[in-house]
């Protein structure tokens, strides 16, 4: 990404294209395109569509870097995306996850619950995976394990499936005992 930006800067410099910050009245028309790019970079990094690795950390980091100044406004950005893609259950899911990340783990399942009845997401494993992660953060181990198992059944990506299986096992009966013991030790310290 850095090399591409450097090449683009050189090309702009060589062509003597003046750099101008858009005026405030021009920003609105450009935000949609910027958000789409940031969203696509993050999505392809978060869960790589191909390859031997589940995620591409370099892409995730690039997207986060591009959105860093907007981090606190991410739910609002998903609201903008919903205006661009009003019938996108995936954007609705991502917005719900952003709410949970912004407002805390209990807000996650609360925001995800209405999506559980959306037929378009019925076989979309990321809904179950997101729910599992929030339930894990809330120490609701049995529910988290069940949600990880559900996510596992809904993925065709072997690497992703292995991760869901591992997380589900960690939060099954043995994992619950280990987590409870770790929590007890932390409370004693």
BATORTI-418306 format. One record per residue (C-alpha): y, x, z. Coordinates in steps of 0.25 Angstrom, whole numbers, m for minus. Each point is the difference from the previous one (the first is absolute). Layout:
% BATORTI-418306
Y, X, Z
...
***
This chain:
% BATORTI-418306
0, 0, 0
10, 11, 4
m3, 7, m14
3, m12, m7
13, m2, 7
4, 14, m3
m4, m1, m15
8, m13, 0
12, 6, 6
0, 12, m10
m1, m10, m11
12, m8, 5
8, 13, 2
m4, 6, m14
4, m14, m7
13, 0, 9
m2, m14, 5
10, m2, 11
m6, m4, 13
7, m13, 5
m4, m8, 12
m1, m15, m4
11, m9, 5
m4, m10, 10
0, m11, m10
m10, 8, m8
m10, 2, 12
m6, m13, 0
m5, 0, m14
m6, 14, 3
m7, m3, 13
m12, m8, m6
m4, 12, m9
1, 10, 11
m8, m9, 9
m11, m2, m10
m1, 15, m2
m1, 3, 15
m10, m11, 2
m9, 5, m12
1, 14, 5
m4, m4, 14
m11, m9, m4
m7, 10, m10
1, 10, 12
m4, m9, 11
m13, m3, m8
m3, 8, m12
m5, m8, m11
m9, 12, m5
m5, 13, 5
m9, 5, 12
11, m2, 11
4, m14, 6
15, 4, 0
10, 9, m6
8, 5, 11
10, 7, m9
3, m14, m7
1, m7, 14
10, 11, 5
8, m1, m13
2, m15, 1
3, 1, 15
10, 11, m3
7, m8, m11
0, m12, 9
4, 7, 13
14, m5, 1
m5, m14, m2
m12, 1, 10
6, m10, 10
3, m9, m11
m14, 0, m6
m3, m15, 3
13, m4, m7
m4, 9, m11
m13, m8, m1
8, m13, 0
7, 6, m12
m13, 3, m7
m5, m15, 3
13, m4, m8
m5, 9, m11
m15, m4, 1
1, m14, 7
m15, m3, m1
m5, 14, 4
m10, m1, 12
m1, 15, 0
15, 1, 3
m1, m11, 10
m11, 8, 7
8, 13, m1
12, m7, 6
m9, m5, 12
m5, 14, 2
15, 5, 0
3, m11, 11
m11, 5, 8
4, 14, m1
15, m4, 3
m2, m10, 11
m13, 6, 7
m15, m2, m2
0, m15, 5
10, m4, m11
m11, 6, m10
m11, m11, 2
11, m10, 2
6, 3, m14
m14, 1, m6
m6, m13, 5
7, m9, m10
m6, 9, m11
m14, m2, 4
m1, m13, m7
6, 5, m13
m11, m1, m10
6, 12, m8
m3, 9, 12
m13, m6, 4
m7, 12, m7
11, 10, 2
m5, 10, 10
13, 6, 4
3, m13, 8
m12, 2, 8
3, 15, 2
15, m3, 4
m5, m10, 10
m10, 10, 5
10, 11, 2
10, m10, 8
m12, m5, 9
m4, 14, 3
14, 4, 4
m1, m13, 9
m13, 5, 6
m7, m12, m5
m12, 8, m3
m10, m10, m4
9, m8, m9
4, 14, m6
m14, 4, m3
m3, m14, m6
13, 2, m9
m4, 14, m4
m14, m5, m4
6, m11, m8
9, 10, m7
m12, 8, m3
m7, m11, m7
12, m3, m9
2, 14, m5
m6, 7, m12
6, 14, 3
m11, 8, 6
10, 9, 8
8, m12, 5
m13, m7, 4
m5, 13, 8
13, 0, 7
m1, m15, 4
m14, 2, 4
4, 12, 9
11, m8, 6
m9, m12, 2
m10, 8, 7
10, 6, 9
5, m13, 4
m14, m7, 1
m8, 0, 14
0, 15, 1
14, 2, m4
5, m11, 9
m6, 8, 12
6, 13, m5
13, m6, m2
0, m7, 14
m4, 13, 7
11, 8, m8
10, m11, 4
m4, 1, 15
1, 15, 0
14, m1, m6
4, m10, 11
m5, 9, 11
8, 12, m5
***
